[in-house]
Amino acid sequence: MIGPLLAPSRLGRPVRDRRQVVNGILWKLSTGAAWRDLPERYGPWKTVYERFRRWSADGTWDRLLAHVQQHSDAVGAVDWSVVCVDSTTVRAHQHAAGARKRGTWPGEAIGRSRGGLTTKIHLACDGQGRPLAFTLTAGNVNDCTQFEQVMARYPHRAVRAGPPSHPAATGGRGQGLLIHEDPGWL
């Protein structure tokens, strides 16, 4: 299903099995382990790391997310009636403290906040909690400044924003923002 979307192989050595590489990347991201601790069944850690970096830089992961969303939408698995937007903060690894002081690398999203070095994930998801769009920022960036950027990446028709219509929409906490597709709800 996703094989054709992966970047074509380069000239030179034979390409390692892409399923094995994707599984290695998913294992690393789900466990939070260091790249060097990748189990041998996924192949050499450096190969898996380089493929992850290359696919991140060339937009392969964005294409994969869009393709999976289109496939899920085609089979009716995406709940487009409600879109929730929120963010969470993730602490940077302790070794990030030694990063460059004069500016950041392109695509880097690490900032200093009260909790130390952090990254913030701003996410829009459907009514079932499936991700639809996201942006990454430094941890000290305010949530309200990223709403428009997240919604610009939202892959569906125009939506209208407003306060949650009932406590069940936010789990009774009264937090977050509820997005409706029906313009008549206002």
Residue pairs with C-beta under 8 A, 6 or more apart in sequence:
1 67
1 71
2 22
2 64
2 67
2 68
3 18
5 60
5 63
5 64
5 67
6 18
6 22
6 55
6 60
6 64
7 54
7 55
7 58
7 60
9 15
16 43
16 47
17 43
20 41
20 42
20 43
21 42
21 43
21 47
21 48
21 51
23 42
24 38
24 39
24 42
24 43
24 45
24 48
25 48
25 51
25 52
27 33
27 38
27 39
27 42
28 35
28 38
28 48
28 52
35 45
35 46
35 48
35 49
36 45
37 45
38 45
38 48
42 48
54 60
55 61
56 107
57 107
65 131
66 155
69 78
69 132
69 155
72 78
72 130
73 80
77 128
77 130
78 126
78 128
78 130
78 132
79 126
79 127
79 128
79 130
80 126
80 127
80 156
80 181
81 127
81 180
81 181
82 126
82 127
82 169
82 178
82 179
82 180
83 124
83 125
83 126
83 127
83 132
83 154
83 156
83 159
83 179
84 124
84 125
84 126
84 127
84 176
84 177
84 178
84 179
85 122
85 123
85 124
85 147
85 150
85 151
85 176
85 177
85 179
86 122
86 123
86 143
86 175
86 176
86 177
87 120
87 121
87 122
87 123
87 143
87 146
88 120
88 121
88 123
89 113
89 115
89 118
89 119
89 120
89 121
89 139
90 118
90 119
90 120
90 121
90 139
91 115
91 116
91 117
91 118
92 110
92 116
92 117
92 118
92 119
92 139
96 110
96 117
97 116
97 117
99 108
99 110
99 117
104 110
109 119
109 120
109 136
109 137
109 138
110 117
110 118
110 119
110 138
110 139
111 117
111 118
111 119
111 120
111 137
111 138
111 139
111 140
111 141
112 118
112 138
112 139
112 140
113 139
113 140
115 139
117 139
118 138
118 139
118 140
119 136
119 137
119 138
119 139
120 136
120 137
120 138
120 139
120 141
120 143
120 146
121 134
121 135
121 136
122 134
122 135
122 136
122 137
122 143
122 146
122 147
122 149
122 150
123 131
123 133
123 134
123 150
124 131
124 132
124 133
124 134
124 150
124 151
124 153
124 154
124 179
125 131
125 132
126 132
132 154
132 155
132 156
133 150
133 151
133 153
133 154
133 155
134 150
134 153
135 146
135 149
135 150
135 153
137 146
147 161
147 177
151 159
151 161
151 179
156 181
157 181
159 179
159 180
159 181
160 179
160 180
160 181
160 183
160 185
160 186
161 177
161 179
162 177
162 178
162 180
162 185
162 186
163 177
163 178
164 170
164 174
164 176
164 177
164 178
165 178
165 185
167 174
169 176
169 178
170 176
170 178
